[in-house]
Amino acid sequence: MRLSLRACFGVLALLALGLTGTGWLIGELLRLQPCPLCIFQRLLYLLIAGLALCGVLLPGWWRLWGVLMGLSAAGGLATASYQTWLQQNPESSLACGFGEPTVIEQIVNWFGVRWPDLFLATGFCSSKDWVFLGLSMANWSIVCFLAFMVAAAQLVVKGHRP
C-alpha cells in the first residue's frame, strides 16, 4: 500500500511532534536539565513538523517542503553530532554555555524567555543524564534526524509526479 503525498507529510509531522513531546516529557519526568543544543534540536524537530504540515496543506510545493525538511534535518544531525562529540569529550565543552553566546544560544535564549516551560536551557551540553540501550538522547537524535533526512530525500526524489 502506497501512502498519498499528503499522508506521507502528515506522518512525518506527527513523528516530529511526537519526538518533541517525548523529549520534553522524559525531561520533565526525570527532572533533566536540557542544554542549549538540546533545545535547539527540539526547535528543529518543531520546524520539521511545521514544514511537513505545509506539505499537507500546500502539496503543490511538495518538493520545496521536502528540501527544507531535509536541510532542517541535516542541521539537526550536525547539532546532535556535535553534542555527542561534547559528551565524549567533556573537557571541550567549556565552549558551550560560557563566554559570548553563539547564534544557537541566542536563538534558544529568545525562545526560552518567551516559553520557558518548553525552551529554557539550564543544563550543560556535555551531560549525558539519560541513556537508553546504551545511547544518549543526543545519540538517538542523530538516528532520528538521519531518518528524517532519508524520508525527505525520498519525498523529493520519488514524490508526487504531476
SVG drawing of the C-alpha trace seen along z (x, -y; Angstrom):
<svg xmlns="http://www.w3.org/2000/svg" viewBox="-4 -38 43 40">
<polyline fill="none" stroke="black" stroke-width="0.4" points="0.0,0.0 1.4,-3.4 0.6,-6.4 -0.5,-9.6 1.8,-12.6 -0.3,-14.4 -0.3,-11.3 3.5,-11.0 3.9,-14.6 1.2,-14.1 3.1,-11.1 6.3,-13.0 4.6,-15.9 3.2,-13.6 6.6,-11.8 8.4,-15.2 5.8,-16.4 5.9,-13.1 9.7,-13.2 9.4,-16.8 6.8,-15.8 8.6,-12.6 11.9,-14.5 10.1,-17.1 8.2,-14.5 11.3,-12.5 13.0,-15.7 10.1,-16.6 9.6,-13.1 13.3,-12.6 13.9,-16.2 16.6,-16.6 18.2,-19.9 18.2,-20.5 21.2,-22.3 21.2,-24.9 21.9,-22.2 19.1,-20.0 16.6,-22.9 17.9,-23.8 17.3,-20.2 13.8,-20.5 13.2,-23.6 14.5,-21.8 12.0,-19.0 9.2,-21.6 10.5,-23.2 10.4,-19.9 6.8,-19.3 5.8,-22.8 7.3,-22.1 5.6,-18.8 2.3,-20.4 3.0,-22.8 3.3,-19.7 -0.1,-18.6 -1.8,-21.9 0.1,-23.1 1.0,-19.9 1.7,-21.8 5.0,-22.8 5.9,-19.3 9.5,-19.5 10.2,-22.7 8.9,-21.4 10.9,-18.2 14.1,-20.1 13.6,-22.4 12.8,-19.4 16.0,-17.7 18.1,-20.8 16.5,-21.2 17.2,-17.5 20.8,-18.0 21.1,-20.9 19.7,-18.7 22.1,-15.9 25.0,-18.3 23.8,-19.6 23.2,-16.2 26.6,-15.0 28.4,-18.0 26.6,-17.4 27.6,-13.7 31.2,-14.8 30.9,-17.1 29.6,-14.2 32.5,-12.1 35.0,-14.9 33.6,-16.8 36.8,-18.8 35.9,-20.5 32.5,-21.6 33.7,-24.8 32.7,-26.5 29.1,-25.6 27.3,-28.0 30.2,-30.2 31.6,-33.4 29.8,-35.2 26.5,-33.5 26.6,-31.7 23.9,-32.2 22.3,-28.9 22.4,-30.1 20.8,-33.4 18.0,-31.7 17.4,-29.3 17.5,-32.2 15.0,-34.1 12.6,-31.2 13.4,-30.4 12.4,-33.8 9.0,-33.5 8.2,-29.9 10.4,-28.7 8.4,-25.5 9.4,-24.2 12.6,-26.0 14.5,-27.1 18.1,-25.8 19.6,-25.2 21.9,-22.2 25.4,-21.5 26.0,-20.2 28.5,-17.6 26.0,-16.0 24.8,-12.5 22.0,-12.2 19.6,-9.9 20.8,-6.7 18.6,-4.1 20.0,-0.9 23.5,-2.4 22.7,-5.6 22.2,-9.1 19.4,-11.3 21.8,-13.1 22.7,-9.7 19.1,-8.9 18.6,-12.3 21.3,-11.5 19.3,-8.4 16.0,-10.4 17.4,-13.3 19.1,-10.9 15.7,-9.1 14.1,-12.5 16.8,-13.3 16.2,-9.9 12.4,-10.4 12.8,-14.0 15.1,-12.8 12.6,-10.1 9.8,-12.6 11.9,-14.9 13.2,-12.2 10.2,-9.9 7.4,-12.2 4.3,-13.2 4.7,-13.1 2.2,-15.6"/>
</svg>
